[in-house]
Amino acid sequence: MAEEKLPNWLKNRAHLTPDRPAIEFEGRTYSFLELHTCSEKMAGRLAGVGLKAGDTCAVLLRNHMDGVVAIHALFHLGVKIVMLNNKLTAKELSWQIGDSGAAYLVSEGSFSSKLEDIGGIVPDLPVLSMEQLPVEGAAEIIEEFYLEDPATIMYTSGTTGNPKGVIQTFGNHWWSAVGSVLNLGLHEDDSWYCAVPIFHISGLSILMKSVIYGMKVVLAEKFDERDANRAIQENGVTTISVVTTMLNRMVHDLEEASYPDSFRCILLGGGPAPIHLLEACKDKDIPVYQSYGMTETSSQIVTLAPEYSMTKIGSAGKPLFPSQLRIEQDGKSCGPGEAGEIVVSGPNVTKGYFNRLDATQRAIVDGWLYTGDLGYLDDEGFLYVLDRRSDLIISGGENVYPAEIENVLSKHPAVFEAGVTGTEDEKWGQVPLAFVVLHQGAELSESDLLDYCRQSLASYKIPRSVIFCKSLPRNGASKLLRRELKQGMEEGQ
């Protein structure tokens, strides 16, 4: 059977609806034809310095029009993109660049300091700042996307060891968009507000939906609840993607005001929302769609429609149309109400992890992804997530893995062992809290240890505080019991 393929999405969209608005950024709106023209020119400039079909290129970008153009330009060239989290340190980014085999790094002047540090760690890597590219160049634009071809790689930290590069094919992105539109529908005047990072699957998936649907995206460099509310109330935004902390800030800023009837959906990810927040949204007739998804599923794979937001409080909903879901324990499917591992399947699910055959074989069996998350289904098939990969900390929508922080803490010569858990935070939802046992006779201040962490960890991974203690709770197999860490604090250990 011939490989499935589709016409180059942006080029085709610019042909079908050239004058339709594509991106609004900082008050200026670009049509799909303008976006394609800008991307085609950027593709020529990138080709002029050596990028070509089949290459792998890392990108370090902001939520900015230039970033959107760069992504589409690389797709135009047939280049596989490694999406780098711009909050990470140069050390963390350099590891991902090396692991992915990226031959180039495309970025912008606003990251000049970080780019210099990366250049010091990876001296042979060509670092291309968009401001310094040749003014003009010629490139052959890819006419078709093969759905099995890798489009992007996004790194997600595992609970142990180094981060893993999640491979996302063009087919994954396509079916993610199809599954979403079959759930939400599509209106001619739809406009999606994107203040979530475009280096995350949540933000990138919005850009993919834009060219597939022919839908305008209002891009914000940073999230601000006042700007978001104003865009909904005054600028015709019909959909917005948020995490709980963003929604909470929007609702508080809204006060006694409301959203227009044209506003259709708040798509909520990053964990279940608190009941009081859902009740506040219900009182204001705010349509909240709770969802469950991950990098490996190319965004949402389970979504709760707003009509169930109160009757199914805490539920992430049901699988999107092209996807399937089951709960499994010890190799057997669980019945209603029985907790087990969440296992998903569908054309939006990754083929695996880049250069990690062992991790891929553990996670994906017969086309089913074993998420590592625990949950259960009720008797109507609604999913309830009990634990996000057991010990995962979600801070402001960012996934923070305790093991990564523990590894850094434990490298300090004065530290004997360390344990990290999440603690509630009004602004960020959760923040890391560290428990540290020092070597006998060693002395170390909290501030010095946190400064040590800053050398290797992004700011959102830095512990809120450090609790020095005599021992850490472990089970009979000497496995650290992170959930019991706070108990030691309460007992004054």
Secondary structure as GFF3:
##gff-version 3
##sequence-region A 1 493
A	DSSP	beta_strand	5	7	.	.	.	ID=ss1
A	DSSP	alpha_helix	9	16	.	.	.	ID=ss2
A	DSSP	beta_strand	21	25	.	.	.	ID=ss3
A	DSSP	beta_strand	28	31	.	.	.	ID=ss4
A	DSSP	alpha_helix	32	47	.	.	.	ID=ss5
A	DSSP	beta_strand	56	59	.	.	.	ID=ss6
A	DSSP	alpha_helix	65	77	.	.	.	ID=ss7
A	DSSP	beta_strand	80	83	.	.	.	ID=ss8
A	DSSP	alpha_helix	90	100	.	.	.	ID=ss9
A	DSSP	beta_strand	104	107	.	.	.	ID=ss10
A	DSSP	three_ten_helix	109	111	.	.	.	ID=ss11
A	DSSP	alpha_helix	112	121	.	.	.	ID=ss12
A	DSSP	beta_strand	127	129	.	.	.	ID=ss13
A	DSSP	three_ten_helix	130	132	.	.	.	ID=ss14
A	DSSP	beta_strand	144	146	.	.	.	ID=ss15
A	DSSP	beta_strand	150	156	.	.	.	ID=ss16
A	DSSP	beta_strand	164	169	.	.	.	ID=ss17
A	DSSP	alpha_helix	170	184	.	.	.	ID=ss18
A	DSSP	beta_strand	191	194	.	.	.	ID=ss19
A	DSSP	alpha_helix	201	213	.	.	.	ID=ss20
A	DSSP	beta_strand	216	219	.	.	.	ID=ss21
A	DSSP	alpha_helix	225	234	.	.	.	ID=ss22
A	DSSP	beta_strand	239	243	.	.	.	ID=ss23
A	DSSP	alpha_helix	244	254	.	.	.	ID=ss24
A	DSSP	beta_strand	265	269	.	.	.	ID=ss25
A	DSSP	alpha_helix	275	283	.	.	.	ID=ss26
A	DSSP	beta_strand	288	294	.	.	.	ID=ss27
A	DSSP	three_ten_helix	295	297	.	.	.	ID=ss28
A	DSSP	beta_strand	299	304	.	.	.	ID=ss29
A	DSSP	three_ten_helix	306	308	.	.	.	ID=ss30
A	DSSP	beta_strand	315	319	.	.	.	ID=ss31
A	DSSP	beta_strand	324	329	.	.	.	ID=ss32
A	DSSP	beta_strand	332	333	.	.	.	ID=ss33
A	DSSP	beta_strand	340	345	.	.	.	ID=ss34
A	DSSP	alpha_helix	357	363	.	.	.	ID=ss35
A	DSSP	beta_strand	364	365	.	.	.	ID=ss36
A	DSSP	beta_strand	368	377	.	.	.	ID=ss37
A	DSSP	beta_strand	383	387	.	.	.	ID=ss38
A	DSSP	beta_strand	393	395	.	.	.	ID=ss39
A	DSSP	beta_strand	398	400	.	.	.	ID=ss40
A	DSSP	alpha_helix	402	410	.	.	.	ID=ss41
A	DSSP	beta_strand	415	425	.	.	.	ID=ss42
A	DSSP	beta_strand	429	438	.	.	.	ID=ss43
A	DSSP	alpha_helix	446	454	.	.	.	ID=ss44
A	DSSP	three_ten_helix	459	461	.	.	.	ID=ss45
A	DSSP	beta_strand	466	468	.	.	.	ID=ss46
A	DSSP	three_ten_helix	482	484	.	.	.	ID=ss47
A	DSSP	alpha_helix	485	490	.	.	.	ID=ss48
###
